[in-house]
């Protein structure tokens, strides 16, 4: 194992200790409809409203978002673990039934948005930069929606889903 490999392993282990909100990133358009669970999403600015979204270049969602140039970020609530799991599995590039979990509608760009998400951010990719295995997308928002209730968001922490400070489910720790 090289020093670079050891650092990557240590980095992944350290990042597993950071609780991250769980999102489902979706897209639709000429490149096709798809969605995937993601945690690498962040606010950039509110003028104009803009998000940063990181997608693995080897993933189907990356290919479809690149072709469609639009996406929606759906922020999941603590009771939407089933949605997170449906979109976390690999499709192998094939159509599957992931959108059968939850109720979906389109807002501005045509990307699917989850009706009962904590919040939804719908926008256009205005810039992209490849870094390592991922592409960092800058997304200027055309529509934003937030639920009126006060549900807590779903978190991913220590390789498991969490809500209300409690572990929902945990994945096995990979061997180092």
N, C-alpha and C positions, 0 to 999 in steps of 0.2 A: 504494500500500500504506500503510495507516494504521500509527501507532505500535503500536496494539493488535495488528494483524496481524503486525508485525515481532517483537513480544515473543512471540507465540504460536509463530512459526516458530523463534525462538531457544530458546524453552522446549523444544519438541519435539526440536530438535537437541541441546540439553544433556542431556535425558533419555535420548537414544539412547546416550549415553556411560556410562550407569549399567547395569551388568549386573543383570538381573532374573530370578528364577526363573520358569519357564514352568509354567502350570497349565491344566487344562481344567475349566471351570466347567460343571456339568450340572444339569438339573432334570427332574422328571417329576411329573405330577399332572393335575388338571382342565384346566389350560392347555396341556398337551401336553409331550412329551419334546423336549429340545433340549440343545445344548452348544456352548461356544465357548472358544477359547484366550484366556487372560488373563494379564497380569502384575501388575495392580493388586490385589494381595491382601496382607494383612498381619495379623499377630497383634495382638490388642487386650489380652487378659488370659487367665490360666489359671483364674480363679475368678469366674464360671463360664467355661469354655473358650469363647472368642469370637474370631471373625475379622471383618475389614473387607474387603469386596469391592466394587470399583468397576466398574459396567457402563454402557456407552454407552446412553442412553435411546432412540436410534434403532435399536438392535439387536434381533433376534428373541429372543436369550437374555434381554434385559431384560424384554421383554413376557411371556415364559413364566415367568421367575422371579417377576415381580410377581404373576401370576395364581396360581402354585403356592405361593408363600411358603416354598419349601424349595429348597436347593441343596446340591451337593457340590463341593468343591474337590479336584481330583486333581493332585498334584504329579508332574510328569513326570521321568523319568530321562534321562540323556544319550543312551540308545539309543532314545528314543521320539519322535524328530523327526517320524516319519510320522504319529503321533497328533496332534502339535501342528499340523502342516500340514492334516490332514483337518478339524480343528475351527476353523482360522483362516479358512477360505474362507466367503464369504457364501452363505447358503442362500436369500436373497431371501424368507425367511419360509416356504419350502416344506419339506416333509420331504425328506431326502436320505439318503445312505448313510454319513454320518460315523461312526455307531456300529458299522459293519462293521470299522473299524480298531480293534484291541484286543479284549480280553475284558472284559465288563461284568457287574456284579451290583448288587443294591440292598442297602444296609445298613439304617439306621433310617428315613429319611424317604421312601424310594422313589426318590430321585434316583440315576441310574446312577453307579457307582464303578468305576474301572479296577482290575482284579484285581492287576496288577503295577506299580501306581504306587509311587513312593517313599513317599508318604504320602497319606492320604485324610481329609478333614474333611467330615462330613455334618451339616447342621443346618437350623435354621429362621430365617427372616428376622424379626428382632424390632424393627428400626428401619430407616428409610430417609430419606435427605436428598438432595434434588436440588442439585447444584452444577455450574453451567455445563452442559456437554453430557452429564454423567454423573449417576448416582445412586450414592451411597455407602450400601452395605447393611451393617448390623450383623447378624452371623449367630451365634446361640448354638448351639453344637455338641451334637448328640445322640450322635454316634459318631465315633471317631478310630481310624485303623488306620495302621500303618507297616510297611514291609517289613523283613524280618530281615537282608537283605543290606546291603552298604555301597556301593551304586551312587551315583554323583554325580548331582545333578539337572541337568536341561537348563536352560541360560540363554539369554536373549535380550539381545544386546549389539551396539551399532553396526549395528542393523538386520539382524542375522544370528543364527542359532542357534549356541550354543557348548556344548561339553562338554569336560571335562578340560583346560580352558585353551586348547583349539583351536577354530577356527571350523568349524562344520558346514556352514552355508550362509549366504549373504548376499543380502539383497534390494537392488535398485538404490536409490541415494540419490535422493530426489525433488528436482526442480529447485526452487530457492528463489524 
